[in-house]
Amino acid sequence: MIKIWYTYSMSGAVAKIIEQVESLTPDEKDEVGLYLLRGDIEDQEAHEKAWVIEIQRRVAEIDSGEAELVSLENVKKRFNRA
């Protein structure tokens, strides 16, 4: 049985699924968890690829002189003035 406080923010369909999952064995729960995480992993891989592209873009800006590097000391001074 699902605890009442946990069901307040979920739909009836989600509550029903969770109730069914609670009756599974630990191994079965692991399988369900891995299935659900698989989508997150794919999203994470897409985000990582996007960050690699962004990092490459930033490095190219630095190498070309288009971007100006600022020392940590100067950044701290700017924030202390604000």
N, CA and C atoms as an extended XYZ file, in Angstrom:
246
Properties=species:S:1:pos:R:3:atomname:S:1:resname:S:1:resid:I:1 pbc="F F F"
N         0.833       -1.197        0.000 N   MET     1
C         0.000        0.000        0.000 CA  MET     1
C         0.872        1.253        0.000 C   MET     1
N         0.546        2.208       -0.830 N   ILE     2
C         1.307        3.452       -0.926 CA  ILE     2
C         0.942        4.361        0.234 C   ILE     2
N         1.951        4.986        0.797 N   LYS     3
C         1.706        5.934        1.885 CA  LYS     3
C         0.943        7.132        1.334 C   LYS     3
N        -0.033        7.611        2.069 N   ILE     4
C        -0.914        8.683        1.605 CA  ILE     4
C        -0.132        9.944        1.258 C   ILE     4
N         0.847       10.325        2.080 N   TRP     5
C         1.600       11.550        1.819 CA  TRP     5
C         2.313       11.493        0.486 C   TRP     5
N         2.663       10.307        0.034 N   TYR     6
C         3.411       10.158       -1.212 CA  TYR     6
C         2.525       10.310       -2.437 C   TYR     6
N         1.238       10.054       -2.298 N   THR     7
C         0.341       10.069       -3.452 CA  THR     7
C        -0.262       11.434       -3.744 C   THR     7
N        -0.074       12.391       -2.879 N   TYR     8
C        -0.700       13.696       -3.086 CA  TYR     8
C        -0.320       14.339       -4.416 C   TYR     8
N         0.943       14.211       -4.804 N   SER     9
C         1.400       14.932       -5.979 CA  SER     9
C         1.447       14.082       -7.242 C   SER     9
N         0.895       12.878       -7.223 N   MET    10
C         0.970       12.035       -8.411 CA  MET    10
C        -0.410       11.688       -8.931 C   MET    10
N        -0.442       11.361      -10.210 N   SER    11
C        -1.716       10.980      -10.821 CA  SER    11
C        -2.127        9.594      -10.344 C   SER    11
N        -3.368        9.258      -10.587 N   GLY    12
C        -3.867        7.935      -10.215 CA  GLY    12
C        -3.121        6.835      -10.936 C   GLY    12
N        -2.768        7.075      -12.190 N   ALA    13
C        -2.044        6.066      -12.976 CA  ALA    13
C        -0.676        5.797      -12.357 C   ALA    13
N         0.011        6.861      -11.964 N   VAL    14
C         1.340        6.702      -11.361 CA  VAL    14
C         1.216        5.992      -10.020 C   VAL    14
N         0.243        6.372       -9.230 N   ALA    15
C         0.039        5.722       -7.933 CA  ALA    15
C        -0.226        4.233       -8.108 C   ALA    15
N        -1.000        3.872       -9.126 N   LYS    16
C        -1.310        2.467       -9.382 CA  LYS    16
C        -0.053        1.700       -9.781 C   LYS    16
N         0.773        2.312      -10.628 N   ILE    17
C         2.020        1.668      -11.056 CA  ILE    17
C         2.942        1.464       -9.858 C   ILE    17
N         3.067        2.476       -9.033 N   ILE    18
C         3.942        2.369       -7.861 CA  ILE    18
C         3.432        1.280       -6.926 C   ILE    18
N         2.143        1.205       -6.763 N   GLU    19
C         1.565        0.155       -5.925 CA  GLU    19
C         1.927       -1.226       -6.470 C   GLU    19
N         1.884       -1.370       -7.800 N   GLN    20
C         2.251       -2.646       -8.418 CA  GLN    20
C         3.742       -2.925       -8.260 C   GLN    20
N         4.557       -1.895       -8.399 N   VAL    21
C         6.002       -2.062       -8.262 CA  VAL    21
C         6.356       -2.497       -6.841 C   VAL    21
N         5.644       -1.990       -5.861 N   GLU    22
C         5.924       -2.352       -4.472 CA  GLU    22
C         5.750       -3.846       -4.222 C   GLU    22
N         4.959       -4.524       -5.051 N   SER    23
C         4.740       -5.955       -4.857 CA  SER    23
C         5.792       -6.816       -5.569 C   SER    23
N         6.714       -6.186       -6.304 N   LEU    24
C         7.736       -6.925       -7.026 CA  LEU    24
C         8.864       -7.372       -6.104 C   LEU    24
N         9.620       -8.356       -6.567 N   THR    25
C        10.810       -8.781       -5.838 CA  THR    25
C        11.890       -7.716       -6.024 C   THR    25
N        12.902       -7.727       -5.182 N   PRO    26
C        13.987       -6.759       -5.360 CA  PRO    26
C        14.621       -6.830       -6.757 C   PRO    26
N        14.822       -8.024       -7.291 N   ASP    27
C        15.394       -8.151       -8.636 CA  ASP    27
C        14.485       -7.547       -9.690 C   ASP    27
N        13.189       -7.765       -9.550 N   GLU    28
C        12.244       -7.192      -10.507 CA  GLU    28
C        12.226       -5.669      -10.414 C   GLU    28
N        12.325       -5.158       -9.191 N   LYS    29
C        12.387       -3.707       -9.011 CA  LYS    29
C        13.637       -3.137       -9.671 C   LYS    29
N        14.756       -3.867       -9.562 N   ASP    30
C        15.984       -3.432      -10.229 CA  ASP    30
C        15.779       -3.345      -11.733 C   ASP    30
N        15.110       -4.341      -12.303 N   GLU    31
C        14.853       -4.337      -13.743 CA  GLU    31
C        14.009       -3.131      -14.145 C   GLU    31
N        12.983       -2.845      -13.363 N   VAL    32
C        12.124       -1.688      -13.658 CA  VAL    32
C        12.932       -0.402      -13.549 C   VAL    32
N        13.733       -0.297      -12.499 N   GLY    33
C        14.558        0.897      -12.320 CA  GLY    33
C        15.529        1.102      -13.463 C   GLY    33
N        16.191        0.040      -13.887 N   LEU    34
C        17.126        0.146      -15.009 CA  LEU    34
C        16.409        0.553      -16.285 C   LEU    34
N        15.213        0.016      -16.488 N   TYR    35
C        14.428        0.386      -17.669 CA  TYR    35
C        14.115        1.884      -17.651 C   TYR    35
N        13.706        2.383      -16.490 N   LEU    36
C        13.359        3.801      -16.379 CA  LEU    36
C        14.583        4.700      -16.518 C   LEU    36
N        15.710        4.257      -15.995 N   LEU    37
C        16.928        5.057      -16.069 CA  LEU    37
C        17.519        5.102      -17.467 C   LEU    37
N        17.227        4.120      -18.262 N   ARG    38
C        17.791        4.062      -19.606 CA  ARG    38
C        17.509        5.354      -20.378 C   ARG    38
N        16.310        5.877      -20.280 N   GLY    39
C        15.975        7.131      -20.958 CA  GLY    39
C        16.794        8.286      -20.427 C   GLY    39
N        17.004        8.322      -19.117 N   ASP    40
C        17.813        9.388      -18.525 CA  ASP    40
C        19.257        9.306      -19.004 C   ASP    40
N        19.755        8.073      -19.152 N   ILE    41
C        21.124        7.902      -19.614 CA  ILE    41
C        21.267        8.421      -21.039 C   ILE    41
N        20.285        8.127      -21.880 N   GLU    42
C        20.324        8.632      -23.250 CA  GLU    42
C        20.285       10.154      -23.266 C   GLU    42
N        19.442       10.740      -22.403 N   ASP    43
C        19.402       12.201      -22.301 CA  ASP    43
C        20.745       12.737      -21.818 C   ASP    43
N        21.336       12.049      -20.854 N   GLN    44
C        22.615       12.478      -20.305 CA  GLN    44
C        23.693       12.439      -21.387 C   GLN    44
N        23.685       11.395      -22.210 N   GLU    45
C        24.663       11.302      -23.289 CA  GLU    45
C        24.490       12.452      -24.282 C   GLU    45
N        23.246       12.810      -24.570 N   ALA    46
C        22.989       13.931      -25.481 CA  ALA    46
C        23.496       15.232      -24.872 C   ALA    46
N        23.286       15.425      -23.569 N   HIS    47
C        23.770       16.633      -22.888 CA  HIS    47
C        25.291       16.684      -22.899 C   HIS    47
N        25.914       15.527      -22.655 N   GLU    48
C        27.376       15.488      -22.657 CA  GLU    48
C        27.927       15.837      -24.034 C   GLU    48
N        27.302       15.337      -25.088 N   LYS    49
C        27.741       15.667      -26.449 CA  LYS    49
C        27.595       17.164      -26.709 C   LYS    49
N        26.488       17.732      -26.239 N   ALA    50
C        26.261       19.168      -26.419 CA  ALA    50
C        27.325       19.973      -25.670 C   ALA    50
N        27.706       19.527      -24.464 N   TRP    51
C        28.740       20.230      -23.705 CA  TRP    51
C        30.093       20.127      -24.382 C   TRP    51
N        30.396       18.980      -24.976 N   VAL    52
C        31.665       18.841      -25.702 CA  VAL    52
C        31.719       19.864      -26.831 C   VAL    52
N        30.620       19.993      -27.549 N   ILE    53
C        30.553       20.977      -28.640 CA  ILE    53
C        30.734       22.392      -28.097 C   ILE    53
N        30.068       22.687      -26.980 N   GLU    54
C        30.180       24.023      -26.382 CA  GLU    54
C        31.603       24.292      -25.898 C   GLU    54
N        32.230       23.300      -25.292 N   ILE    55
C        33.609       23.468      -24.812 CA  ILE    55
C        34.538       23.709      -25.990 C   ILE    55
N        34.347       22.950      -27.055 N   GLN    56
C        35.179       23.151      -28.246 CA  GLN    56
C        35.002       24.559      -28.809 C   GLN    56
N        33.762       25.048      -28.795 N   ARG    57
C        33.490       26.400      -29.286 CA  ARG    57
C        34.202       27.432      -28.422 C   ARG    57
N        34.132       27.246      -27.109 N   ARG    58
C        34.774       28.203      -26.207 CA  ARG    58
C        36.292       28.179      -26.340 C   ARG    58
N        36.856       26.985      -26.469 N   VAL    59
C        38.307       26.876      -26.642 CA  VAL    59
C        38.724       27.575      -27.936 C   VAL    59
N        37.943       27.390      -28.991 N   ALA    60
C        38.251       28.048      -30.272 CA  ALA    60
C        38.209       29.562      -30.119 C   ALA    60
N        37.245       30.080      -29.342 N   GLU    61
C        37.177       31.525      -29.104 CA  GLU    61
C        38.408       32.020      -28.355 C   GLU    61
N        38.851       31.244      -27.390 N   ILE    62
C        40.048       31.625      -26.628 CA  ILE    62
C        41.272       31.587      -27.529 C   ILE    62
N        41.396       30.501      -28.284 N   ASP    63
C        42.560       30.350      -29.170 CA  ASP    63
C        42.633       31.449      -30.224 C   ASP    63
N        41.471       31.878      -30.705 N   SER    64
C        41.453       32.910      -31.751 CA  SER    64
C        41.602       34.316      -31.184 C   SER    64
N        41.513       34.443      -29.867 N   GLY    65
C        41.600       35.755      -29.241 CA  GLY    65
C        40.258       36.468      -29.179 C   GLY    65
N        39.225       35.813      -29.649 N   GLU    66
C        37.884       36.415      -29.641 CA  GLU    66
C        37.359       36.575      -28.211 C   GLU    66
N        37.704       35.615      -27.350 N   ALA    67
C        37.274       35.686      -25.951 CA  ALA    67
C        38.432       36.167      -25.094 C   ALA    67
N        38.105       36.980      -24.103 N   GLU    68
C        39.131       37.503      -23.197 CA  GLU    68
C        39.049       36.732      -21.880 C   GLU    68
N        40.165       36.183      -21.455 N   LEU    69
C        40.198       35.469      -20.179 CA  LEU    69
C        40.328       36.467      -19.044 C   LEU    69
N        39.668       36.169      -17.938 N   VAL    70
C        39.699       37.029      -16.762 CA  VAL    70
C        40.201       36.191      -15.607 C   VAL    70
N        41.156       36.706      -14.862 N   SER    71
C        41.714       35.952      -13.739 CA  SER    71
C        40.681       35.847      -12.618 C   SER    71
N        40.844       34.827      -11.813 N   LEU    72
C        39.949       34.633      -10.673 CA  LEU    72
C        40.013       35.840       -9.741 C   LEU    72
N        41.191       36.381       -9.580 N   GLU    73
C        41.363       37.552       -8.726 CA  GLU    73
C        40.490       38.717       -9.209 C   GLU    73
N        40.486       38.967      -10.509 N   ASN    74
C        39.678       40.053      -11.063 CA  ASN    74
C        38.186       39.764      -10.953 C   ASN    74
N        37.805       38.520      -11.121 N   VAL    75
C        36.396       38.152      -10.970 CA  VAL    75
C        35.947       38.428       -9.540 C   VAL    75
N        36.762       38.023       -8.575 N   LYS    76
C        36.420       38.260       -7.167 CA  LYS    76
C        36.303       39.756       -6.875 C   LYS    76
N        37.195       40.541       -7.470 N   LYS    77
C        37.131       41.991       -7.258 CA  LYS    77
C        35.822       42.548       -7.818 C   LYS    77
N        35.422       42.086       -8.989 N   ARG    78
C        34.174       42.557       -9.598 CA  ARG    78
C        32.972       42.220       -8.718 C   ARG    78
N        32.954       41.016       -8.162 N   PHE    79
C        31.819       40.609       -7.336 CA  PHE    79
C        31.807       41.346       -6.003 C   PHE    79
N        32.956       41.641       -5.463 N   ASN    80
C        33.021       42.359       -4.193 CA  ASN    80
C        32.548       43.800       -4.335 C   ASN    80
N        32.661       44.361       -5.540 N   ARG    81
C        32.185       45.725       -5.782 CA  ARG    81
C        30.667       45.789       -5.873 C   ARG    81
N        30.057       44.694       -6.270 N   ALA    82
C        28.603       44.692       -6.501 CA  ALA    82
C        27.825       44.683       -5.216 C   ALA    82
